Amino acid sequence: MKILAVCGMGLGTSLILRMNAEKALKQLGIEGDVEVSDMGSARALAATADLILTSQELAEQLGPVKPRVVTISNFIDFNEMVTKLKAAFA
């Protein structure tokens, strides 16, 4: 399972997404690799991803992509991450 954490610059926010996603995946017992990306690279990297994590605003900018896009409202809310990843893999 390849998950892409996308933010505007591929630095701060995507790293927070990655850390919470990795922790949530472990809690859910799901194996996966989480990579970070900026918006400029996200479309190309989406071709090999199974899931994309990002904000609603960036999901709209990303447009149609192959993998499922899961939007996160509060990037530091671990419970939201667990809930949304659990739903995505149900």
C-alpha positions in Angstrom: 0.0 0.0 0.0 1.5 3.3 -1.1 0.0 6.5 0.5 0.9 10.0 -0.7 0.7 12.9 1.8 0.3 16.1 -0.2 0.7 19.7 0.9 1.5 22.9 -1.0 5.3 22.8 -0.6 5.9 19.2 0.4 7.5 20.2 3.7 5.8 20.9 7.0 2.1 19.9 6.6 2.8 16.7 4.5 5.3 15.6 7.2 2.6 16.0 9.9 0.2 14.0 7.6 2.9 11.3 7.1 3.6 10.9 10.8 0.0 10.7 11.8 -0.8 8.3 8.9 2.0 6.0 9.8 0.9 5.9 13.4 -2.8 5.4 12.4 -1.8 2.6 10.0 0.1 0.8 12.7 -2.9 1.1 15.1 -5.2 -0.3 12.4 -2.8 -3.1 11.6 -2.4 -2.0 7.9 0.9 -2.1 6.2 1.8 0.8 4.0 4.4 3.2 3.0 3.7 6.9 3.3 5.5 9.4 1.1 5.3 13.2 1.1 4.9 15.4 -1.9 4.3 18.9 -3.0 1.4 19.9 -5.3 3.7 20.2 -8.3 4.9 16.6 -8.1 1.7 15.0 -6.7 0.1 14.3 -10.1 3.0 12.3 -11.4 3.4 10.4 -8.1 -0.3 9.7 -7.9 0.1 7.3 -10.8 1.8 4.8 -8.5 -0.1 5.6 -5.3 -3.0 3.7 -3.8 -4.3 6.6 -1.7 -3.7 10.3 -1.3 -4.0 12.3 1.9 -4.5 16.1 1.7 -6.7 19.0 2.5 -10.0 19.7 0.8 -8.6 22.8 -0.9 -5.6 20.9 -2.3 -7.7 18.0 -3.4 -9.7 20.3 -5.5 -6.5 21.8 -7.0 -5.2 18.3 -7.7 -8.2 17.4 -9.8 -9.0 13.9 -11.0 -6.4 11.3 -10.1 -6.3 7.5 -10.2 -6.1 6.8 -6.4 -8.7 7.6 -3.9 -8.3 11.0 -2.2 -9.0 11.3 1.5 -9.3 14.8 2.8 -8.2 15.7 6.3 -9.6 18.8 8.0 -7.4 19.0 11.0 -3.9 17.6 10.2 -2.9 17.2 13.9 -6.1 15.4 14.9 -5.0 11.8 15.2 -8.5 10.6 15.8 -9.7 12.1 12.5 -6.8 10.3 10.7 -7.6 6.9 12.2 -11.3 7.3 11.4 -10.8 8.4 7.8 -8.1 5.7 7.1 -10.3 3.0 8.7 -13.2 4.1 6.4 -10.9 4.2 3.3 -9.8 0.6 3.9 -13.2 -0.8 4.9 
